[in-house]
Amino acid sequence: MEELQCCVVSCEKPLDKVYWDNQYQSNTTGWDLGEISPPIKSYIDTLEDKAIQILIPGCGNTYEAEYLLDKGFTNVTVIDIAPTLIENLKTKFKNTSNINIVLGDFFEHQGEYDLIIEQTFFCALPPTMRQKYVWKMHQLLANKGKIAGLLFNRTFESGPPFGGSQEEYNLLFQQAFSFLKMDVCQNSATPRTGSELFIELQKNSEVLVNLYPFEGITCNGCKNTVTEKFSTLESVLNVSMSSNFAEVLIVSKVEVALETLQKEIAYDEKYKIGQKL
Ligand SMILES: C[S@@+](CC[C@H](N)C(=O)[O-])C[C@H]1O[C@@H](n2cnc3c(N)ncnc32)[C@H](O)[C@@H]1O
């Protein structure tokens, strides 16, 4: 993917099923390492319980799933939005049990997993979807379930991939997850040396993580004011608004009534917060 020149930022081309399927059809899969990423391999080698439920979202050619199956894991689900890829995977794994291959949108997926493996899926999503990613990950994980894998610790001129920083990830995931690990990776695949963080984040099952549609904000100053107002509400632990101001993620100890949120922003009639997703 590093070599890919995509116009998504400048022409706002949607990163949808058609976009991703075209990449597989035209074989422009610059992100594909051709083998399991070494840090993920090392992590898998530490796992003892082979019966845990594992999900790999945006799985691509999924060398990770292949490795898991070779190591004897019995409950591996992979999901990807690109039909051409999924067709290939179904052929490749046709005589293999213990793998569930799903064609679909991760954000529509239902299930309960002990471990979700992150390998260049987060960075493939438009940055406006990062709050939704946290919300969906929290929803799909079982009690004390974990996300483990890699996030870029650098920026890119245009994306995908879309980069980020440790500071940003801290603000995004805090309270919804406990940070068991978020360190600069020492054994990245060569082209990514020094530019990846290995993360192991554990679901905080004591909190509620809700995502609400939001309207009316047009600048970062107003975003900060609204975020601060929600943050001061009793029981709210973290508030994070998407970069296009269209969604707000709220982590709280107990349910916060929609009316309470609406009251906080009633000072500006342009602001509207909708029912949680
Ligand atoms: C950069 S590629 C990474 C593929 C693979 N993880 C790898 O490292 O080789 C991103 C993948 O996410 C998939 N994808 C993008 N949006 C998705 C979505 N909403 N739901 C499921 N898969 C998605 C794409 O089809 C693509 O295969």
The ligand as a Gaussian input file, in Angstrom:
#p B3LYP/6-31G(d) Opt

LIG

0 1
 C       -4.808000      -2.412000       3.231000
 S       -5.724000      -3.816000       2.975000
 C       -5.031000      -4.920000       4.168000
 C       -5.277000      -6.367000       3.900000
 C       -4.575000      -7.328000       4.864000
 N       -4.956000      -7.083000       6.224000
 C       -3.086000      -7.242000       4.684000
 O       -2.418000      -6.705000       5.566000
 O       -2.608000      -7.704000       3.660000
 C       -7.267000      -3.374000       3.705000
 C       -8.317000      -4.436000       3.541000
 O       -9.499000      -4.026000       4.229000
 C      -10.611000      -4.373000       3.434000
 N      -11.713000      -3.493000       3.870000
 C      -11.812000      -2.158000       3.708000
 N      -12.923000      -1.687000       4.284000
 C      -13.552000      -2.751000       4.841000
 C      -14.734000      -2.911000       5.592000
 N      -15.529000      -1.863000       5.894000
 N      -15.076000      -4.144000       6.022000
 C      -14.302000      -5.218000       5.718000
 N      -13.153000      -5.127000       5.003000
 C      -12.783000      -3.913000       4.573000
 C      -10.147000      -4.181000       2.012000
 O      -10.907000      -4.892000       1.074000
 C       -8.709000      -4.689000       2.107000
 O       -8.629000      -6.066000       1.842000

